[in-house]
Structure formats: structure tokens, C-alpha cells
Amino acid sequence: MDYRLHDLRQLSELLEAEANGRPFDRTHARRLAQALAEHQPEIGNTMRLICERLKQGDARD
């Protein structure tokens, strides 16, 4: 099974930057979460929640 570890690491770094108030690429984070949701069904629900939250953040910017 392909866990796409590189994508998971990238997404975790982006979300950590967000949590710490640092600038981060919201669009890239959303794309990673979308790809992970498609390719890793076992974490799909969590990734879709992240996508929705990142979209809502775009609306506030």
C-alpha cells in the first residue's frame, strides 16, 4: 500500500506552519489533502475535513 509519506510530511509541515501563525501555501496544502483523500481512503474523511477548513480560510482572506 502506498502511504504517500512525502505528501503526508509536506501537509503536516504546512499545517504546523498554520498552527504556529507562520505563512504557508494554503492552496498547496488543500491540493495535498485532496490527493491524499483520493489515494488513501482510510484517512479520506480527515483529509476532506482539512480541505473544507482550508477553503473556508480562503473565503476569509
Secondary structure, 3 states (H helix, E strand, C coil): CCCCHHHHHHHHHHHHHHHCCCCCCHHHHHHHHHHHHHHCHHHHHHHHHHHHHHHHHHHHC
